[in-house]
Each structure stands twice: as C-alpha cells, then as structure tokens.
Amino acid sequence: EVQFLNSRGRTGLEQRLLSKGLKLHNFIPQKKLESFLREFYIRPDAANGYAASMLLTFSAWLEQYG
C-alpha cells in the first residue's frame, strides 16, 4: 500500500496501530506490531502492504464497533 510510504501515511498508520490503549492490542501485542512495521518499512512489498492495510482496517473497526 503506497499511501503508507510517505510521511503522512506512515504517521497515520503508526497512530492507528501503535497508540496506547487501542483495542487491537488485545489481539496483537504492541511489540509485535512495532516489529511488523519495522520490517514493513525495510521491505515494503505487496504482502507486507496488504497485511498493513488489513491491520489498519481491523484496528479502525475495533475502535468503531468492537
């Protein structure tokens, strides 16, 4: 997902996945998400981009409806 590769997209993705108190952390530990994002920015391929997009969607859904 190329929108995550610019500074604005990266900041938004990190806020939605790493901010303290997110419901997402009940399912995926914050440290694991931090590790995933480090790898994503080192090797931003289609598989990692799709995973980042799905994590973002899941996090947003949990905050809205979960």
C-alpha positions as CSV (number, residue, x, y, z in Angstrom):
1,E,0.0,0.0,0.0
2,V,1.9,3.0,-1.3
3,Q,0.0,5.5,0.8
4,F,1.9,4.2,3.9
5,L,5.3,5.0,2.4
6,N,5.1,8.8,2.7
7,S,5.5,10.6,6.0
8,R,1.8,11.4,6.4
9,G,0.7,7.9,5.7
10,R,3.4,6.4,8.0
11,T,2.3,8.7,10.8
12,G,-1.3,7.7,10.4
13,L,-0.6,4.0,10.2
14,E,1.6,4.2,13.3
15,Q,-1.1,6.1,15.2
16,R,-3.7,3.5,14.3
17,L,-1.6,0.5,15.2
18,L,0.7,1.7,18.0
19,S,-1.2,4.2,20.1
20,K,-1.6,3.2,23.7
21,G,-4.9,1.8,24.7
22,L,-6.0,0.5,21.3
23,K,-8.3,-2.5,21.3
24,L,-6.1,-4.1,18.7
25,H,-3.5,-4.7,21.4
26,N,-6.0,-7.2,23.0
27,F,-5.4,-9.4,19.9
28,I,-1.9,-8.5,18.8
29,P,0.8,-7.3,21.2
30,Q,2.1,-3.8,20.6
31,K,5.7,-5.1,20.4
32,K,4.7,-7.5,17.6
33,L,3.1,-4.6,15.7
34,E,6.2,-2.5,16.2
35,S,8.3,-5.3,14.8
36,F,6.0,-5.8,11.8
37,L,6.1,-2.1,11.0
38,R,9.9,-2.0,11.2
39,E,10.1,-4.9,8.7
40,F,7.4,-3.3,6.5
41,Y,9.4,-0.1,6.1
42,I,12.6,-2.1,5.4
43,R,11.0,-4.3,2.9
44,P,7.7,-2.7,1.6
45,D,6.4,-5.4,-0.7
46,A,2.9,-6.4,-1.7
47,A,2.4,-9.0,1.0
48,N,3.5,-6.6,3.8
49,G,1.5,-3.8,2.3
50,Y,-1.7,-5.9,2.3
51,A,-1.0,-7.0,5.9
52,A,-0.6,-3.4,7.0
53,S,-3.8,-2.4,5.3
54,M,-5.7,-5.2,6.9
55,L,-4.3,-4.4,10.3
56,L,-5.3,-0.8,9.8
57,T,-8.8,-1.9,8.8
58,F,-9.1,-4.2,11.8
59,S,-7.9,-1.6,14.2
60,A,-10.3,1.0,12.9
61,W,-13.2,-1.4,13.0
62,L,-12.4,-2.4,16.6
63,E,-12.3,1.2,17.7
64,Q,-15.6,1.9,16.0
65,Y,-17.6,-1.2,16.6
66,G,-15.6,-3.6,18.8
